[in-house]
Amino acid sequence: PGAFALLGLAGFAARRRR
């Protein structure tokens, strides 16, 4: 439990950051 949150957060942050 954590990979999903990390993936979602990473993708969301990466997409939102750029």
BELCOR-V100800 format. One line per field, one symbol per residue. psi: psi as a letter, one per 20 degrees, with the letter a starting at -180 (. if undefined). Layout:
BEGIN
psi = ???
END
This chain:
BEGIN
psi = ohgggggggggggghhg.
END
